[in-house]
Amino acid sequence: MIANDQVDLDELVKTCKCIEQYFVQTSNTERKPVEIYLALLNKTIVYIEAGHSSCDLVFDANDICEESFNPKEDYAAAKDFITRHRKGFDKFIKDNIEEVTHFCSLEGVKYLPTIKNTESQGGHKTLFYIGLFPISNEINHKVELKSNEFVNECSTSIEYVVAQLPKTATWAKFLLDFKVSGWKFYSYITLPIIALVCSYFLLLWNYFALSTASLIYSILIISVFYLFYILLKPIYEAMNNRIAIAPNWLLSFKVNSAQLRAIRTEEKRASGKSIRALQLVIYQAKCPICGNEVAIENGKHSYKGRLIGLCDESPREHVFSFDHVTKKGKLII
């Protein structure tokens, strides 16, 4: 079972939206359990879009009841209502497991949802959240290990999760709404060309008519070009390589580091290719060797041009590859 502080938000949203679509396309009699689930889903999506991390996706019973249009007179009644109908939701999934699993497999979904709760301790209220469990959870792998090769591979492999989709800094929000299509697509291509052409003519000007004024103008213009290069490089890198390290100026003050990825939208170009949009995202992982946090960084030296995972405790020795598509990696040092 995936705990909420380790849940991958990509998989969570994909799974929950798929089950929501299943409810839309099929008729069922479990009305109240579905209402509770959809209310919990709506609040979860709102929190994710607001930039909250996965550990914040837990909700009070009263809030869920109000969201599902089933308000109760007090917390105890709301808790009992959700607890009772949560069992109905899990029973519905279990009773229709083959049909639900088939529907999910057609959408490439690997998990099924369940409604979970935190433990009530020290007078704190019980909070509810959506948990995930693998569809293949019942598969029993019986493999005879003739060597330690498999064990060693598991101990040095790593799995990343999307723990947060942070909000963009207010002054940079327009960039994440920027979709490279139409005139924007041509601007995206021609801007670097224009910069190179201008730099070339500046060099010619200084070569044939070198003066103090021409030198000052050239330095100023090239400095402006360089500033734009520093600011826009991560965006071009994300569009070309599908992912890059997000620059600090794009992040709010509460976020230390994040990645910038180009995701497909439902819109298409005339060629049939999907139009991409930029999205801020935070990938996280636990080091399989020492258990500390692994952060995504730009590779250096022999790993230059790649994104790699560096262990917070041993960044020289515990270095892992990073694939944002499979969300897997392995020890490379």
N, C-alpha and C positions, 0 to 999 in steps of 0.2 A: 504494500500500500504506500502511496506517495503522501507524505505529510505536507501540510500547506506551506511550511517554510522551505520546502524543497521542490514545490510544484513548478513545472515549466508552463509559463503563461501561454505560450503558443499552443501547446497541447491542450491546456485547460479550455481556452476559448474555442479551439477547433472541435473538441469533444462535446462541449456544452451546446454549441450552435448546431452540431449534427443531431444531438438528441432532441433539441427543440424542433428541428425540421422533421424528425421522426414523429413527434407528437402532432405536428401540423398535418402530415400526410396520412396518418393512421387514426382511426377512431378508437377511443378507449374510455372506460368508465371510471377510471381513477382520477376524478376531477380535482379534488382537494390536494392530493399528493403532487399532481402536476403543477397546480397553482403555487404551492410552496417552492417547488423546484425552480419555476420560471421567475418567481420573485427573487429568490436567492441568486439566480443567474443574472438578472437585470442589475442588482446591486453590485455583483462582482464585476460586471462589464464596466459599470460607471466608475468603480474604484480603479480598475486597470487603466482606463482611459484618462483618469485624473493623475496617473503617474505613481500610484501606490505600489509598494513591493508586495510580493506574494504573501508575506507573513501578516499583512494588514487586511487580508480578504476574509475576515471573520465578522459576523454580524449578530446584533442583539435580536432576541426572539420577537420583541415588540415591533422592531423595525421591519422584520420579515413579514409579520402578520399584516401590518399596515400596507406594505408593498403589494401583498397578495389580495388586498381588499377583504381581509378577515380580521379586523381589529378586535383586540380583547381588552377586558377591563383592567388587567394587571399583568405583571411579568410572569407569575406562576401559571396563569391560564394560557398565556402565549407560548410558554415553554412546553407545557403539556400538549398543546395543539400541534406544535411542530414535531415534537417527539413521536406523537401518535401517527401522524401522516407521513413522517419520514420512513417509518417502517413500511407503510403502504407503497411508497415510491420504490424502495429497495425490492419489495416483493414483486412489484410490477416488472422491474428490470429482470429479476430472476425468472419469473414465469414466462417471459417473452425473450429469453436470452438468445435463442437461435436466430429469431427474426431481427432482434436489435443488433446482434453481432454481424449478421449479414449486411444489414443496412449501413452500419459503421464501416465495414470493410470496403464497401463500394466507394466510400468517401475518403478512404485512406486513414481512418481513425483507429488508433491503437489502444485506446482506453475506454472505460465506461465510468460514468459518474456515480457518486453516492453522496448522501447528505451526512456530514459528520459534525461532531461538536467537540469543543474544548472541555477540559475538566474544570468543574467549579471548585475553586480553592480560595480559602481566606476571605469568604464573603463576596468574591467576584462572581458575576453572572456567567452562566454558561453561554458560549457564543457558538454559532453555527457557520459552517462553510462547506463548499463543494470539494470533495476529495476525488481522487482518481484511482482506479485499479486496472491493471493490464488485462486486455481481452484474453491474452494467452496465459493468464495466471494459473489455469488448471492443467496446462501442459507439463508433464513430468519428464524432465530430461535425464535419461539414464545413459551416461557415457562412461565407459571404462577408461580411466586415465592410466596410460602406460608410462608416462613420464611427467615431469614437473613443468613441461612446456606450457600447458594450458593454464596452470596455476600462476606461473610467472607472467603470462600475458595479461591475465585478469588484474594482477596486482599493479601493473604499470599502464593500464588503460584508464581513460577518464571520460566522464560523461558530463557535458555542460547543460545547464538549464537557463531559460530566459526567466530571470527572477523579477524583472521590472521593465515597464515601458515608460520611462520617465518623461515628464512634461518638458517641453522646450522652453528656454528662456523667452520672456515676453518679446524682446527685441528681435528674436530670430524665428518666430512662429511662421512667418510667411515662407521660409525656406522649406519647411516640411510639407507645405501645401503646394509646393512647386512640382509640377508634373512635366517631365521633358517630352513635350509634344508640340506640334505646330511650329509657330514662330520661336517658341522657347527652345525647341530642339535645334533649330538652325543657329540660334544665338549661342547655345551650349557648344556647338561645334566651331563657330566662327570666332568667338571671343579669343581663344588662344592664338588663332591665326592672325587676328588683328594685332594682338600684342607683339607677336614675332615680327610682323611687317613694320610696325612702328619702331621697334628696337633696331631693326636693320637700317631704316632710313635715318635714325638718330646717329648710328655709327658712321654712315656715309657723310652726314652733315659735318660731324666732327673730323672726319678724315680729310674732307676737301676744304672746310672752312673752320678750322679749329680756332676758337676764341673763348674768352672767359665766360661770356654769356651762353654760348652753345654748350659748354661743358656743364654749367650750372643747370640749364634746362634739361640736359640729358640725364644728369644725376637725379634731379627731382622726378622726372617722368619714369625713369627706371625704378626708382624707389617706390613710386606708387604702384607700378606693375608688380614689383616684388611683394608689396603688402597684400595686393589682391591675390597673388599666387599663394601666399601663406594661408589666407583666409579661405580660399576656394579649393585648395588642393584636396582636403578630406572629402568634399562633395564630389569632385571629379573621380576620386579614388573609389568612393562608395558606388557611384554609378557604373564605373568601368569594371570593378572587381566584386561588386555586389555588397561589400562590407568594408568598413574602415574604422579607425579609432576616431571618435567624435571629438572635435576641438572644444576646448574649455569654454570659449565664448558662446557656444551653442547650448551649454548646459545651465541649469539653474544653480544657485549657490549651494543647494542641499545635496547635489549629486557630485561625487568626486570624479568618477570616470564612467564612460559609456561607449557604446559602439553606434555607428551610423550605418544602417543597411538599406538597400534599395529593394523594396518589395513590389511584387506585381499587383497591379490594380485590375479591375474588371474592364477598364477601357482598353481599346485596341487601336493601334495605328493602322493606316491604310494597308500596310504590308501584312497585317494580321498579328504582329508581335504585340505583346502586352505593354502598356505604358507603365512605367515604374514611378513610385513615389518614395521619398526618404522617410525613414522612421528611426527614432532613437530607441535603443534597446540596451539592456545590461545582461551580459552572459556571466554566469557564475558556476563554480565547481569546487568540489572538495578534493584536495590532493590525496590520491589513493595510497601514497607512501607514508605521509605524516599527518594527514587529516586537516591541514590548514587550508586557508582560502587560496584559490587559484584565480589570478586576474589575467585578462586579455591585454596584451601589449604588442607594440610593433616589434618585430624581430630585428636583431642586429647581427652584424658580422655575417656568418654563413647562412643566417635565417633572414637576411635583409629582404624586404619585399613581401614577407609573410606575417600573418598574425599568429602569435603563439601564446600559450598559457604559462604564466610564471607563478610558481609557488611563493606565497608571501614569506614563508619561513626559510626557504632554500632556493632563491631565484637563480642561482648558478647551476645547481645540480638537478632540481626537479622542474624540468622544462618539458612542456607537452605540445604536441601539434594541436591545431584547432581547425575544425571544419564546421562552419556555421549552418550547413545544410543537414548533415547527419547528427550534429551536436556531439560528436565523439572525437577523441584524440588518443594519442599514445605517447609514452615517454620517448623523447628524441635525444636525450643526453644520458 
